[in-house]
Amino acid sequence: MKTFSKYIFSFFTVLILILDIWFSFGLEGNLNYINGLKNVDLIQKTVWINYNVAIWILAINAVYILVLTINKNFVPLKKKVIE
């Protein structure tokens, strides 16, 4: 199980990243639709915009965690040579 633990975290991070990007692009069409309506309350527009920003923050955090995980698990450490 130890050999798969470093791959499981990376897999879930990539999965979260893909889902975040997918849903953020799906919300982009909804945001344009709501901004195009003239009779929509301003509070509702603000909620949609803040929700879209929150999705992008989650996507950026997922990329950051993915980079940290790859650096930690897949890049070998330089061993010091003792003479």
PDB file with one MODEL, atoms N, CA, C and O in Angstrom:
MODEL        1
ATOM      1  N   MET A   1       0.820  -1.198   0.000  1.00  0.00           N
ATOM      2  CA  MET A   1       0.000   0.000   0.000  1.00  0.00           C
ATOM      3  C   MET A   1       0.865   1.263   0.000  1.00  0.00           C
ATOM      4  O   MET A   1       0.462   2.303  -0.520  1.00  0.00           O
ATOM      5  N   LYS A   2       2.070   1.154   0.597  1.00  0.00           N
ATOM      6  CA  LYS A   2       2.940   2.326   0.626  1.00  0.00           C
ATOM      7  C   LYS A   2       3.367   2.744  -0.772  1.00  0.00           C
ATOM      8  O   LYS A   2       3.545   3.931  -1.047  1.00  0.00           O
ATOM      9  N   THR A   3       3.531   1.767  -1.652  1.00  0.00           N
ATOM     10  CA  THR A   3       3.966   2.114  -3.007  1.00  0.00           C
ATOM     11  C   THR A   3       2.880   2.849  -3.769  1.00  0.00           C
ATOM     12  O   THR A   3       3.182   3.660  -4.645  1.00  0.00           O
ATOM     13  N   PHE A   4       1.623   2.580  -3.452  1.00  0.00           N
ATOM     14  CA  PHE A   4       0.526   3.237  -4.153  1.00  0.00           C
ATOM     15  C   PHE A   4       0.087   4.543  -3.496  1.00  0.00           C
ATOM     16  O   PHE A   4      -0.655   5.315  -4.103  1.00  0.00           O
ATOM     17  N   SER A   5       0.526   4.802  -2.283  1.00  0.00           N
ATOM     18  CA  SER A   5       0.064   6.002  -1.579  1.00  0.00           C
ATOM     19  C   SER A   5       0.509   7.280  -2.277  1.00  0.00           C
ATOM     20  O   SER A   5      -0.238   8.258  -2.303  1.00  0.00           O
ATOM     21  N   LYS A   6       1.710   7.288  -2.842  1.00  0.00           N
ATOM     22  CA  LYS A   6       2.150   8.504  -3.525  1.00  0.00           C
ATOM     23  C   LYS A   6       1.409   8.710  -4.837  1.00  0.00           C
ATOM     24  O   LYS A   6       1.304   9.842  -5.309  1.00  0.00           O
ATOM     25  N   TYR A   7       0.899   7.649  -5.430  1.00  0.00           N
ATOM     26  CA  TYR A   7       0.140   7.783  -6.674  1.00  0.00           C
ATOM     27  C   TYR A   7      -1.320   8.149  -6.414  1.00  0.00           C
ATOM     28  O   TYR A   7      -1.936   8.837  -7.228  1.00  0.00           O
ATOM     29  N   ILE A   8      -1.875   7.703  -5.300  1.00  0.00           N
ATOM     30  CA  ILE A   8      -3.284   7.962  -4.993  1.00  0.00           C
ATOM     31  C   ILE A   8      -3.520   9.456  -4.789  1.00  0.00           C
ATOM     32  O   ILE A   8      -4.479  10.011  -5.326  1.00  0.00           O
ATOM     33  N   PHE A   9      -2.654  10.109  -4.019  1.00  0.00           N
ATOM     34  CA  PHE A   9      -2.828  11.541  -3.762  1.00  0.00           C
ATOM     35  C   PHE A   9      -2.694  12.341  -5.051  1.00  0.00           C
ATOM     36  O   PHE A   9      -3.452  13.284  -5.278  1.00  0.00           O
ATOM     37  N   SER A  10      -1.741  11.974  -5.891  1.00  0.00           N
ATOM     38  CA  SER A  10      -1.576  12.661  -7.175  1.00  0.00           C
ATOM     39  C   SER A  10      -2.784  12.440  -8.074  1.00  0.00           C
ATOM     40  O   SER A  10      -3.231  13.364  -8.754  1.00  0.00           O
ATOM     41  N   PHE A  11      -3.312  11.226  -8.081  1.00  0.00           N
ATOM     42  CA  PHE A  11      -4.480  10.920  -8.903  1.00  0.00           C
ATOM     43  C   PHE A  11      -5.688  11.742  -8.476  1.00  0.00           C
ATOM     44  O   PHE A  11      -6.385  12.308  -9.318  1.00  0.00           O
ATOM     45  N   PHE A  12      -5.939  11.809  -7.166  1.00  0.00           N
ATOM     46  CA  PHE A  12      -7.082  12.579  -6.685  1.00  0.00           C
ATOM     47  C   PHE A  12      -6.895  14.078  -6.925  1.00  0.00           C
ATOM     48  O   PHE A  12      -7.865  14.789  -7.185  1.00  0.00           O
ATOM     49  N   THR A  13      -5.660  14.558  -6.840  1.00  0.00           N
ATOM     50  CA  THR A  13      -5.406  15.965  -7.122  1.00  0.00           C
ATOM     51  C   THR A  13      -5.689  16.290  -8.581  1.00  0.00           C
ATOM     52  O   THR A  13      -6.292  17.320  -8.880  1.00  0.00           O
ATOM     53  N   VAL A  14      -5.260  15.420  -9.491  1.00  0.00           N
ATOM     54  CA  VAL A  14      -5.544  15.626 -10.916  1.00  0.00           C
ATOM     55  C   VAL A  14      -7.038  15.539 -11.165  1.00  0.00           C
ATOM     56  O   VAL A  14      -7.574  16.319 -11.952  1.00  0.00           O
ATOM     57  N   LEU A  15      -7.721  14.613 -10.516  1.00  0.00           N
ATOM     58  CA  LEU A  15      -9.164  14.473 -10.674  1.00  0.00           C
ATOM     59  C   LEU A  15      -9.897  15.731 -10.203  1.00  0.00           C
ATOM     60  O   LEU A  15     -10.815  16.203 -10.874  1.00  0.00           O
ATOM     61  N   ILE A  16      -9.498  16.267  -9.063  1.00  0.00           N
ATOM     62  CA  ILE A  16     -10.108  17.498  -8.557  1.00  0.00           C
ATOM     63  C   ILE A  16      -9.834  18.660  -9.506  1.00  0.00           C
ATOM     64  O   ILE A  16     -10.711  19.489  -9.752  1.00  0.00           O
ATOM     65  N   LEU A  17      -8.619  18.715 -10.033  1.00  0.00           N
ATOM     66  CA  LEU A  17      -8.281  19.779 -10.983  1.00  0.00           C
ATOM     67  C   LEU A  17      -9.145  19.706 -12.231  1.00  0.00           C
ATOM     68  O   LEU A  17      -9.643  20.731 -12.697  1.00  0.00           O
ATOM     69  N   ILE A  18      -9.329  18.524 -12.772  1.00  0.00           N
ATOM     70  CA  ILE A  18     -10.161  18.356 -13.970  1.00  0.00           C
ATOM     71  C   ILE A  18     -11.609  18.727 -13.674  1.00  0.00           C
ATOM     72  O   ILE A  18     -12.250  19.407 -14.476  1.00  0.00           O
ATOM     73  N   LEU A  19     -12.128  18.290 -12.538  1.00  0.00           N
ATOM     74  CA  LEU A  19     -13.508  18.627 -12.185  1.00  0.00           C
ATOM     75  C   LEU A  19     -13.691  20.124 -11.964  1.00  0.00           C
ATOM     76  O   LEU A  19     -14.701  20.694 -12.377  1.00  0.00           O
ATOM     77  N   ASP A  20     -12.714  20.765 -11.311  1.00  0.00           N
ATOM     78  CA  ASP A  20     -12.819  22.211 -11.088  1.00  0.00           C
ATOM     79  C   ASP A  20     -12.826  22.976 -12.401  1.00  0.00           C
ATOM     80  O   ASP A  20     -13.627  23.892 -12.585  1.00  0.00           O
ATOM     81  N   ILE A  21     -11.949  22.611 -13.302  1.00  0.00           N
ATOM     82  CA  ILE A  21     -11.908  23.302 -14.597  1.00  0.00           C
ATOM     83  C   ILE A  21     -13.181  23.031 -15.386  1.00  0.00           C
ATOM     84  O   ILE A  21     -13.719  23.936 -16.024  1.00  0.00           O
ATOM     85  N   TRP A  22     -13.668  21.790 -15.347  1.00  0.00           N
ATOM     86  CA  TRP A  22     -14.891  21.443 -16.078  1.00  0.00           C
ATOM     87  C   TRP A  22     -16.079  22.275 -15.594  1.00  0.00           C
ATOM     88  O   TRP A  22     -16.808  22.857 -16.398  1.00  0.00           O
ATOM     89  N   PHE A  23     -16.267  22.325 -14.275  1.00  0.00           N
ATOM     90  CA  PHE A  23     -17.407  23.057 -13.735  1.00  0.00           C
ATOM     91  C   PHE A  23     -17.242  24.567 -13.884  1.00  0.00           C
ATOM     92  O   PHE A  23     -18.232  25.281 -14.044  1.00  0.00           O
ATOM     93  N   SER A  24     -16.014  25.060 -13.836  1.00  0.00           N
ATOM     94  CA  SER A  24     -15.844  26.503 -14.007  1.00  0.00           C
ATOM     95  C   SER A  24     -16.159  26.920 -15.431  1.00  0.00           C
ATOM     96  O   SER A  24     -16.730  27.990 -15.643  1.00  0.00           O
ATOM     97  N   PHE A  25     -15.804  26.111 -16.404  1.00  0.00           N
ATOM     98  CA  PHE A  25     -16.190  26.440 -17.773  1.00  0.00           C
ATOM     99  C   PHE A  25     -17.685  26.240 -17.980  1.00  0.00           C
ATOM    100  O   PHE A  25     -18.289  26.942 -18.791  1.00  0.00           O
ATOM    101  N   GLY A  26     -18.290  25.307 -17.271  1.00  0.00           N
ATOM    102  CA  GLY A  26     -19.737  25.136 -17.355  1.00  0.00           C
ATOM    103  C   GLY A  26     -20.476  26.317 -16.758  1.00  0.00           C
ATOM    104  O   GLY A  26     -21.543  26.696 -17.242  1.00  0.00           O
ATOM    105  N   LEU A  27     -19.921  26.893 -15.719  1.00  0.00           N
ATOM    106  CA  LEU A  27     -20.544  28.055 -15.089  1.00  0.00           C
ATOM    107  C   LEU A  27     -20.341  29.323 -15.905  1.00  0.00           C
ATOM    108  O   LEU A  27     -21.079  30.293 -15.736  1.00  0.00           O
ATOM    109  N   GLU A  28     -19.358  29.325 -16.775  1.00  0.00           N
ATOM    110  CA  GLU A  28     -19.101  30.529 -17.577  1.00  0.00           C
ATOM    111  C   GLU A  28     -20.292  30.859 -18.467  1.00  0.00           C
ATOM    112  O   GLU A  28     -20.658  32.026 -18.606  1.00  0.00           O
ATOM    113  N   GLY A  29     -20.897  29.845 -19.067  1.00  0.00           N
ATOM    114  CA  GLY A  29     -22.090  30.079 -19.889  1.00  0.00           C
ATOM    115  C   GLY A  29     -23.259  30.574 -19.061  1.00  0.00           C
ATOM    116  O   GLY A  29     -24.006  31.446 -19.503  1.00  0.00           O
ATOM    117  N   ASN A  30     -23.427  30.029 -17.864  1.00  0.00           N
ATOM    118  CA  ASN A  30     -24.497  30.488 -16.977  1.00  0.00           C
ATOM    119  C   ASN A  30     -24.268  31.926 -16.527  1.00  0.00           C
ATOM    120  O   ASN A  30     -25.215  32.704 -16.407  1.00  0.00           O
ATOM    121  N   LEU A  31     -23.015  32.273 -16.280  1.00  0.00           N
ATOM    122  CA  LEU A  31     -22.705  33.637 -15.861  1.00  0.00           C
ATOM    123  C   LEU A  31     -23.010  34.624 -16.982  1.00  0.00           C
ATOM    124  O   LEU A  31     -23.558  35.696 -16.724  1.00  0.00           O
ATOM    125  N   ASN A  32     -22.672  34.287 -18.204  1.00  0.00           N
ATOM    126  CA  ASN A  32     -22.983  35.165 -19.338  1.00  0.00           C
ATOM    127  C   ASN A  32     -24.491  35.304 -19.522  1.00  0.00           C
ATOM    128  O   ASN A  32     -24.978  36.382 -19.863  1.00  0.00           O
ATOM    129  N   TYR A  33     -25.230  34.222 -19.299  1.00  0.00           N
ATOM    130  CA  TYR A  33     -26.685  34.273 -19.425  1.00  0.00           C
ATOM    131  C   TYR A  33     -27.295  35.205 -18.382  1.00  0.00           C
ATOM    132  O   TYR A  33     -28.180  36.002 -18.693  1.00  0.00           O
ATOM    133  N   ILE A  34     -26.814  35.099 -17.139  1.00  0.00           N
ATOM    134  CA  ILE A  34     -27.358  35.935 -16.070  1.00  0.00           C
ATOM    135  C   ILE A  34     -26.970  37.396 -16.282  1.00  0.00           C
ATOM    136  O   ILE A  34     -27.785  38.286 -16.041  1.00  0.00           O
ATOM    137  N   ASN A  35     -25.749  37.659 -16.726  1.00  0.00           N
ATOM    138  CA  ASN A  35     -25.340  39.043 -16.975  1.00  0.00           C
ATOM    139  C   ASN A  35     -26.105  39.646 -18.143  1.00  0.00           C
ATOM    140  O   ASN A  35     -26.243  40.867 -18.222  1.00  0.00           O
ATOM    141  N   GLY A  36     -26.606  38.815 -19.051  1.00  0.00           N
ATOM    142  CA  GLY A  36     -27.370  39.307 -20.192  1.00  0.00           C
ATOM    143  C   GLY A  36     -28.802  39.660 -19.851  1.00  0.00           C
ATOM    144  O   GLY A  36     -29.432  40.435 -20.571  1.00  0.00           O
ATOM    145  N   LEU A  37     -29.326  39.115 -18.780  1.00  0.00           N
ATOM    146  CA  LEU A  37     -30.699  39.437 -18.385  1.00  0.00           C
ATOM    147  C   LEU A  37     -30.760  40.822 -17.750  1.00  0.00           C
ATOM    148  O   LEU A  37     -29.866  41.206 -16.995  1.00  0.00           O
ATOM    149  N   LYS A  38     -31.799  41.557 -18.053  1.00  0.00           N
ATOM    150  CA  LYS A  38     -31.906  42.918 -17.519  1.00  0.00           C
ATOM    151  C   LYS A  38     -32.694  42.975 -16.220  1.00  0.00           C
ATOM    152  O   LYS A  38     -32.531  43.920 -15.448  1.00  0.00           O
ATOM    153  N   ASN A  39     -33.542  41.992 -15.958  1.00  0.00           N
ATOM    154  CA  ASN A  39     -34.410  42.045 -14.785  1.00  0.00           C
ATOM    155  C   ASN A  39     -33.905  41.179 -13.632  1.00  0.00           C
ATOM    156  O   ASN A  39     -34.674  40.849 -12.729  1.00  0.00           O
ATOM    157  N   VAL A  40     -32.637  40.810 -13.649  1.00  0.00           N
ATOM    158  CA  VAL A  40     -32.086  39.983 -12.581  1.00  0.00           C
ATOM    159  C   VAL A  40     -31.545  40.894 -11.485  1.00  0.00           C
ATOM    160  O   VAL A  40     -30.931  41.927 -11.755  1.00  0.00           O
ATOM    161  N   ASP A  41     -31.784  40.494 -10.273  1.00  0.00           N
ATOM    162  CA  ASP A  41     -31.334  41.275  -9.129  1.00  0.00           C
ATOM    163  C   ASP A  41     -29.805  41.327  -9.092  1.00  0.00           C
ATOM    164  O   ASP A  41     -29.137  40.355  -9.447  1.00  0.00           O
ATOM    165  N   LEU A  42     -29.255  42.465  -8.663  1.00  0.00           N
ATOM    166  CA  LEU A  42     -27.806  42.647  -8.608  1.00  0.00           C
ATOM    167  C   LEU A  42     -27.158  41.680  -7.623  1.00  0.00           C
ATOM    168  O   LEU A  42     -26.026  41.248  -7.842  1.00  0.00           O
ATOM    169  N   ILE A  43     -27.852  41.333  -6.544  1.00  0.00           N
ATOM    170  CA  ILE A  43     -27.304  40.399  -5.558  1.00  0.00           C
ATOM    171  C   ILE A  43     -27.087  39.032  -6.198  1.00  0.00           C
ATOM    172  O   ILE A  43     -26.077  38.381  -5.930  1.00  0.00           O
ATOM    173  N   GLN A  44     -28.012  38.595  -7.031  1.00  0.00           N
ATOM    174  CA  GLN A  44     -27.873  37.300  -7.680  1.00  0.00           C
ATOM    175  C   GLN A  44     -26.679  37.300  -8.636  1.00  0.00           C
ATOM    176  O   GLN A  44     -25.966  36.300  -8.726  1.00  0.00           O
ATOM    177  N   LYS A  45     -26.453  38.395  -9.342  1.00  0.00           N
ATOM    178  CA  LYS A  45     -25.287  38.489 -10.215  1.00  0.00           C
ATOM    179  C   LYS A  45     -24.000  38.403  -9.405  1.00  0.00           C
ATOM    180  O   LYS A  45     -23.052  37.728  -9.806  1.00  0.00           O
ATOM    181  N   THR A  46     -23.968  39.087  -8.264  1.00  0.00           N
ATOM    182  CA  THR A  46     -22.778  39.068  -7.419  1.00  0.00           C
ATOM    183  C   THR A  46     -22.507  37.674  -6.886  1.00  0.00           C
ATOM    184  O   THR A  46     -21.350  37.260  -6.809  1.00  0.00           O
ATOM    185  N   VAL A  47     -23.543  36.945  -6.518  1.00  0.00           N
ATOM    186  CA  VAL A  47     -23.373  35.581  -6.020  1.00  0.00           C
ATOM    187  C   VAL A  47     -22.776  34.696  -7.107  1.00  0.00           C
ATOM    188  O   VAL A  47     -21.871  33.910  -6.829  1.00  0.00           O
ATOM    189  N   TRP A  48     -23.265  34.806  -8.336  1.00  0.00           N
ATOM    190  CA  TRP A  48     -22.728  33.992  -9.428  1.00  0.00           C
ATOM    191  C   TRP A  48     -21.275  34.331  -9.707  1.00  0.00           C
ATOM    192  O   TRP A  48     -20.468  33.432  -9.942  1.00  0.00           O
ATOM    193  N   ILE A  49     -20.924  35.619  -9.685  1.00  0.00           N
ATOM    194  CA  ILE A  49     -19.542  36.020  -9.946  1.00  0.00           C
ATOM    195  C   ILE A  49     -18.629  35.511  -8.834  1.00  0.00           C
ATOM    196  O   ILE A  49     -17.548  34.994  -9.118  1.00  0.00           O
ATOM    197  N   ASN A  50     -19.042  35.647  -7.574  1.00  0.00           N
ATOM    198  CA  ASN A  50     -18.230  35.164  -6.461  1.00  0.00           C
ATOM    199  C   ASN A  50     -18.083  33.652  -6.499  1.00  0.00           C
ATOM    200  O   ASN A  50     -17.023  33.131  -6.152  1.00  0.00           O
ATOM    201  N   TYR A  51     -19.124  32.935  -6.914  1.00  0.00           N
ATOM    202  CA  TYR A  51     -19.056  31.483  -7.015  1.00  0.00           C
ATOM    203  C   TYR A  51     -18.058  31.068  -8.090  1.00  0.00           C
ATOM    204  O   TYR A  51     -17.307  30.111  -7.899  1.00  0.00           O
ATOM    205  N   ASN A  52     -18.041  31.772  -9.209  1.00  0.00           N
ATOM    206  CA  ASN A  52     -17.098  31.460 -10.278  1.00  0.00           C
ATOM    207  C   ASN A  52     -15.662  31.742  -9.833  1.00  0.00           C
ATOM    208  O   ASN A  52     -14.755  30.981 -10.169  1.00  0.00           O
ATOM    209  N   VAL A  53     -15.446  32.816  -9.087  1.00  0.00           N
ATOM    210  CA  VAL A  53     -14.114  33.115  -8.569  1.00  0.00           C
ATOM    211  C   VAL A  53     -13.679  32.036  -7.585  1.00  0.00           C
ATOM    212  O   VAL A  53     -12.514  31.638  -7.584  1.00  0.00           O
ATOM    213  N   ALA A  54     -14.592  31.558  -6.751  1.00  0.00           N
ATOM    214  CA  ALA A  54     -14.260  30.500  -5.794  1.00  0.00           C
ATOM    215  C   ALA A  54     -13.869  29.214  -6.509  1.00  0.00           C
ATOM    216  O   ALA A  54     -12.963  28.510  -6.062  1.00  0.00           O
ATOM    217  N   ILE A  55     -14.538  28.899  -7.610  1.00  0.00           N
ATOM    218  CA  ILE A  55     -14.180  27.708  -8.384  1.00  0.00           C
ATOM    219  C   ILE A  55     -12.764  27.842  -8.932  1.00  0.00           C
ATOM    220  O   ILE A  55     -11.996  26.881  -8.893  1.00  0.00           O
ATOM    221  N   TRP A  56     -12.411  29.012  -9.438  1.00  0.00           N
ATOM    222  CA  TRP A  56     -11.060  29.209  -9.972  1.00  0.00           C
ATOM    223  C   TRP A  56     -10.011  29.164  -8.869  1.00  0.00           C
ATOM    224  O   TRP A  56      -8.901  28.688  -9.105  1.00  0.00           O
ATOM    225  N   ILE A  57     -10.325  29.642  -7.684  1.00  0.00           N
ATOM    226  CA  ILE A  57      -9.378  29.540  -6.567  1.00  0.00           C
ATOM    227  C   ILE A  57      -9.148  28.081  -6.211  1.00  0.00           C
ATOM    228  O   ILE A  57      -8.015  27.688  -5.933  1.00  0.00           O
ATOM    229  N   LEU A  58     -10.203  27.268  -6.213  1.00  0.00           N
ATOM    230  CA  LEU A  58     -10.038  25.836  -5.972  1.00  0.00           C
ATOM    231  C   LEU A  58      -9.177  25.191  -7.048  1.00  0.00           C
ATOM    232  O   LEU A  58      -8.352  24.330  -6.743  1.00  0.00           O
ATOM    233  N   ALA A  59      -9.354  25.591  -8.292  1.00  0.00           N
ATOM    234  CA  ALA A  59      -8.553  25.032  -9.385  1.00  0.00           C
ATOM    235  C   ALA A  59      -7.084  25.407  -9.223  1.00  0.00           C
ATOM    236  O   ALA A  59      -6.206  24.571  -9.436  1.00  0.00           O
ATOM    237  N   ILE A  60      -6.812  26.648  -8.851  1.00  0.00           N
ATOM    238  CA  ILE A  60      -5.426  27.077  -8.658  1.00  0.00           C
ATOM    239  C   ILE A  60      -4.797  26.335  -7.485  1.00  0.00           C
ATOM    240  O   ILE A  60      -3.632  25.945  -7.556  1.00  0.00           O
ATOM    241  N   ASN A  61      -5.552  26.135  -6.406  1.00  0.00           N
ATOM    242  CA  ASN A  61      -5.043  25.373  -5.265  1.00  0.00           C
ATOM    243  C   ASN A  61      -4.771  23.926  -5.638  1.00  0.00           C
ATOM    244  O   ASN A  61      -3.798  23.337  -5.168  1.00  0.00           O
ATOM    245  N   ALA A  62      -5.624  23.345  -6.481  1.00  0.00           N
ATOM    246  CA  ALA A  62      -5.401  21.968  -6.910  1.00  0.00           C
ATOM    247  C   ALA A  62      -4.123  21.861  -7.736  1.00  0.00           C
ATOM    248  O   ALA A  62      -3.380  20.889  -7.594  1.00  0.00           O
ATOM    249  N   VAL A  63      -3.856  22.837  -8.590  1.00  0.00           N
ATOM    250  CA  VAL A  63      -2.611  22.836  -9.370  1.00  0.00           C
ATOM    251  C   VAL A  63      -1.413  22.971  -8.441  1.00  0.00           C
ATOM    252  O   VAL A  63      -0.405  22.290  -8.630  1.00  0.00           O
ATOM    253  N   TYR A  64      -1.511  23.834  -7.446  1.00  0.00           N
ATOM    254  CA  TYR A  64      -0.415  24.025  -6.496  1.00  0.00           C
ATOM    255  C   TYR A  64      -0.126  22.737  -5.720  1.00  0.00           C
ATOM    256  O   TYR A  64       1.033  22.360  -5.549  1.00  0.00           O
ATOM    257  N   ILE A  65      -1.173  22.068  -5.254  1.00  0.00           N
ATOM    258  CA  ILE A  65      -0.993  20.806  -4.533  1.00  0.00           C
ATOM    259  C   ILE A  65      -0.416  19.743  -5.455  1.00  0.00           C
ATOM    260  O   ILE A  65       0.412  18.938  -5.028  1.00  0.00           O
ATOM    261  N   LEU A  66      -0.842  19.728  -6.714  1.00  0.00           N
ATOM    262  CA  LEU A  66      -0.304  18.771  -7.673  1.00  0.00           C
ATOM    263  C   LEU A  66       1.186  18.988  -7.881  1.00  0.00           C
ATOM    264  O   LEU A  66       1.949  18.022  -7.903  1.00  0.00           O
ATOM    265  N   VAL A  67       1.612  20.224  -8.033  1.00  0.00           N
ATOM    266  CA  VAL A  67       3.038  20.512  -8.231  1.00  0.00           C
ATOM    267  C   VAL A  67       3.836  20.116  -6.999  1.00  0.00           C
ATOM    268  O   VAL A  67       4.909  19.528  -7.127  1.00  0.00           O
ATOM    269  N   LEU A  68       3.334  20.426  -5.813  1.00  0.00           N
ATOM    270  CA  LEU A  68       4.032  20.034  -4.590  1.00  0.00           C
ATOM    271  C   LEU A  68       4.134  18.521  -4.464  1.00  0.00           C
ATOM    272  O   LEU A  68       5.173  18.001  -4.058  1.00  0.00           O
ATOM    273  N   THR A  69       3.069  17.815  -4.809  1.00  0.00           N
ATOM    274  CA  THR A  69       3.073  16.355  -4.718  1.00  0.00           C
ATOM    275  C   THR A  69       4.047  15.744  -5.710  1.00  0.00           C
ATOM    276  O   THR A  69       4.775  14.810  -5.372  1.00  0.00           O
ATOM    277  N   ILE A  70       4.067  16.259  -6.924  1.00  0.00           N
ATOM    278  CA  ILE A  70       4.995  15.731  -7.927  1.00  0.00           C
ATOM    279  C   ILE A  70       6.431  15.992  -7.500  1.00  0.00           C
ATOM    280  O   ILE A  70       7.284  15.115  -7.630  1.00  0.00           O
ATOM    281  N   ASN A  71       6.707  17.185  -6.992  1.00  0.00           N
ATOM    282  CA  ASN A  71       8.068  17.487  -6.543  1.00  0.00           C
ATOM    283  C   ASN A  71       8.481  16.609  -5.370  1.00  0.00           C
ATOM    284  O   ASN A  71       9.637  16.196  -5.277  1.00  0.00           O
ATOM    285  N   LYS A  72       7.554  16.328  -4.488  1.00  0.00           N
ATOM    286  CA  LYS A  72       7.888  15.538  -3.300  1.00  0.00           C
ATOM    287  C   LYS A  72       8.052  14.061  -3.625  1.00  0.00           C
ATOM    288  O   LYS A  72       8.966  13.418  -3.109  1.00  0.00           O
ATOM    289  N   ASN A  73       7.185  13.510  -4.471  1.00  0.00           N
ATOM    290  CA  ASN A  73       7.162  12.070  -4.671  1.00  0.00           C
ATOM    291  C   ASN A  73       7.949  11.583  -5.879  1.00  0.00           C
ATOM    292  O   ASN A  73       8.452  10.460  -5.871  1.00  0.00           O
ATOM    293  N   PHE A  74       8.065  12.393  -6.900  1.00  0.00           N
ATOM    294  CA  PHE A  74       8.630  11.886  -8.138  1.00  0.00           C
ATOM    295  C   PHE A  74      10.004  12.444  -8.474  1.00  0.00           C
ATOM    296  O   PHE A  74      10.705  11.873  -9.310  1.00  0.00           O
ATOM    297  N   VAL A  75      10.407  13.539  -7.849  1.00  0.00           N
ATOM    298  CA  VAL A  75      11.737  14.087  -8.098  1.00  0.00           C
ATOM    299  C   VAL A  75      12.663  13.544  -7.022  1.00  0.00           C
ATOM    300  O   VAL A  75      12.461  13.810  -5.838  1.00  0.00           O
ATOM    301  N   PRO A  76      13.683  12.782  -7.426  1.00  0.00           N
ATOM    302  CA  PRO A  76      14.567  12.199  -6.411  1.00  0.00           C
ATOM    303  C   PRO A  76      15.412  13.274  -5.736  1.00  0.00           C
ATOM    304  O   PRO A  76      15.834  14.251  -6.355  1.00  0.00           O
ATOM    305  N   LEU A  77      15.638  13.059  -4.461  1.00  0.00           N
ATOM    306  CA  LEU A  77      16.466  13.985  -3.700  1.00  0.00           C
ATOM    307  C   LEU A  77      17.934  13.733  -4.011  1.00  0.00           C
ATOM    308  O   LEU A  77      18.342  12.599  -4.264  1.00  0.00           O
ATOM    309  N   LYS A  78      18.716  14.795  -3.990  1.00  0.00           N
ATOM    310  CA  LYS A  78      20.152  14.646  -4.205  1.00  0.00           C
ATOM    311  C   LYS A  78      20.770  14.130  -2.912  1.00  0.00           C
ATOM    312  O   LYS A  78      20.586  14.709  -1.841  1.00  0.00           O
ATOM    313  N   LYS A  79      21.497  13.044  -3.033  1.00  0.00           N
ATOM    314  CA  LYS A  79      22.133  12.463  -1.854  1.00  0.00           C
ATOM    315  C   LYS A  79      23.517  13.074  -1.675  1.00  0.00           C
ATOM    316  O   LYS A  79      24.266  13.243  -2.638  1.00  0.00           O
ATOM    317  N   LYS A  80      23.839  13.396  -0.452  1.00  0.00           N
ATOM    318  CA  LYS A  80      25.155  13.945  -0.156  1.00  0.00           C
ATOM    319  C   LYS A  80      26.176  12.816  -0.123  1.00  0.00           C
ATOM    320  O   LYS A  80      25.946  11.757   0.459  1.00  0.00           O
ATOM    321  N   VAL A  81      27.276  13.069  -0.747  1.00  0.00           N
ATOM    322  CA  VAL A  81      28.353  12.078  -0.761  1.00  0.00           C
ATOM    323  C   VAL A  81      29.311  12.413   0.369  1.00  0.00           C
ATOM    324  O   VAL A  81      29.879  13.503   0.426  1.00  0.00           O
ATOM    325  N   ILE A  82      29.475  11.458   1.261  1.00  0.00           N
ATOM    326  CA  ILE A  82      30.380  11.653   2.395  1.00  0.00           C
ATOM    327  C   ILE A  82      31.723  11.042   2.025  1.00  0.00           C
ATOM    328  O   ILE A  82      31.811   9.861   1.687  1.00  0.00           O
ATOM    329  N   GLU A  83      32.757  11.853   2.092  1.00  0.00           N
ATOM    330  CA  GLU A  83      34.093  11.362   1.730  1.00  0.00           C
ATOM    331  C   GLU A  83      34.888  11.043   2.956  1.00  0.00           C
ATOM    332  O   GLU A  83      36.038  10.616   2.851  1.00  0.00           O
TER     333      GLU A  83
ENDMDL
END
